[in-house]
Amino acid sequence: MITENDLVREAAETWCAGSGKVCSYYNIRKQFLSALSEYMNKHSLSKEDILGISGIGCSGRFTTWQDVVTVHTTHGNAGNTAQGAATAMQLAKKKGLVYVVSGDGDALAIGMSNFQQLCHNNVKATYMILNNGIYAMTAGQTAPTTQQGIETVSAPYGNLETPWDTVSLAIESGATFVARASGYPKESKMLKDILLQSFEHNGTSVIEIMSYCPTQDPVSRKRKLAEAEKEYLKNSVDIKDLKSDLSPKLKYAVLKEELKKESKLIKGLIYCASEKGYAELLLEQKKKAQSAYPGENLKSRISSMLKDKKITSI
C-alpha cells in the first residue's frame, strides 16, 4: 500500500507566504497526493508508472516535492511535453498516469497553443491549472486571467483585456473532462473527488483550481486565507445545483451568462464526454493497416512499393 507520505520527495520549501499554506497551494498539493496514492493503490501502480510535468512559476515548483518521475519544463512547454509523453504511453499500451501542473500565466499565455493542442488531441492526461489571476512569482504583472480594470505593475491604469475563461477554452479546444474547484480548505473533498475522477477519465482532463496570492495580487494583497475563502464560497456555485435542459457543452456557456450580473463563478464537474483521442484512433488505424497487408512488415511493404523504381538523390 502506498500512502501519500510515500510520495513526498524531501526538498526545501520555497513557496512564500508560509510555504504555500497561506495561498492554499500547500492544500492543493496535499489533496493531490491523497488522490494519487488512492488511484495508484487501486490500479497497482508504482512510482515509475507516474509522470508529473510542471511549467514555470509558483506552480512549477509543484513537482519538486513529488517522489515520482517528474519533468520541469521550460516556460509554456508543459502541455506539449505532456502530449508527447501521454501519446507514447498510450501507443505502448503502458499503464500509468501523466499529470501536468501549470499556473494560469504558464498555461494560457506563452503556453496557450500547447495547452489547446493537448486538449485537441484528447490524450489521457490530467492538466491542473492553478489560477491566482496574476503573475505571482515575477512581481505581479497582468496575467491572462486578471480581471478587467485591476491595476497591476504592468497595467498601472487598469487592465484593459477581458480575462480568458479556462473552462470555456478547454471545452472548445477538445478536452473531454473539464472541472473547476479551489484549493481552499473547505473545498478539499470536492478537489480530491474531481482529481480522482480525472485520473480515471480516458481523455484529456483539465481542472482549473482557483487560489489567490496574498503577496503579489493587488486585490488580495495581505488578505488572510479565511477571508479569501469566505469571499470565494459566497461568489461561487456548484453546477450540479443549477438546473438546465441544455446539452453539456451549451450548459456552461448559457449558465455563465445568466450568472454574469451576479458575478457568480461556476464550479464542480462542468463537462464530461466519452470520445476517442488521437492515440486511440492511431492504434485503430495501425490495426486496420496491418490487417490489410497480413504477413508484411514495414520494410517489405516499402520494398514492394519501390520495386522497379529508380531512386535518384537530389
Secondary structure, DSSP 8 states (H G I E B T S, - for coil): ---GGGGB-------HHHHTTTTSHHHHHHHHHHHHHHHHHHHT--GGGEEEEE-SSGGGGGGGGB-SEEEE--TT-HHHHHHHHHHHHHHTT---EEEEEEEHHIIIIITHHHHHHHHHHT-SEEEEEEE-SSBTTTT-B--TT--TT---SS-TT---S----HHHHHHHHT-SEEEEEE-SGGGHHHHHHHHHHHHH-SSEEEEEEE---TTT-TTTTT--HHHHHHHHHHTEEEGGGS---S-HHHHHHHHHHHTTTTT-EEEEEEEE-----HHHHHHHHHHHHHHHSTT--HHHHHHHHTTT------
